[in-house]
Each structure stands twice: as structure tokens, then as C-alpha cells.
Amino acid sequence: MKVRAEILVRGFVQGVGYRRFAQKRAFELDLCGYVRNEDDGAVRVEVEGERTAVETYVERLRAGPSFSRVTELELRWMDYSGRYTQFDITF
């Protein structure tokens, strides 16, 4: 079953390769969507794909790359939209 999730990651997640990490993990799991930095220091991710892949992806985002430190991860499940064809880093 395909789903969409909106994820907000807080902690030491900007300037440490977190967006590239998020994009690479999405590619590995065949997920589509985007990742971007927020003005408040958080990273926002919207992702679509098979639910089990998205669940695995969320756990990988909780761990983050080696130089990051995730202190909070907010997750909101939504209906699949099919509007994404790839996974982008946006600004």
C-alpha cells in the first residue's frame, strides 16, 4: 500500500549533510518526494512510496548521518498523492 508522510526533523541537522543523506536513503528505498532546510534549523521531508519502505526510511532519518544529532522527529501520515516522480533537494 502506497502512502505519503510529512516529516520534520529537529536537532543538529543543518550543515552536516543531512539533506544529501535523506536523498540517498530515499533513492535506495525507491521513494519520491523532497527534503529541504527550514528557517528555524529543522529539516522538512515529504516522501511517498510503499508503507514498509517509508517506515524504514523514517528509522534511517532518526539515525541520520554520522555528524548529525536528531533530537526530535515529527511524523504525519497522509494519503498517497502520486505527484512526485523523483526525490529532490529543494531550497
Secondary structure as GFF3:
##gff-version 3
##sequence-region A 1 91
A	DSSP	beta_strand	2	12	.	.	.	ID=ss1
A	DSSP	alpha_helix	18	28	.	.	.	ID=ss2
A	DSSP	beta_strand	32	37	.	.	.	ID=ss3
A	DSSP	beta_strand	43	50	.	.	.	ID=ss4
A	DSSP	alpha_helix	51	63	.	.	.	ID=ss5
A	DSSP	beta_strand	69	79	.	.	.	ID=ss6
A	DSSP	beta_strand	87	89	.	.	.	ID=ss7
###
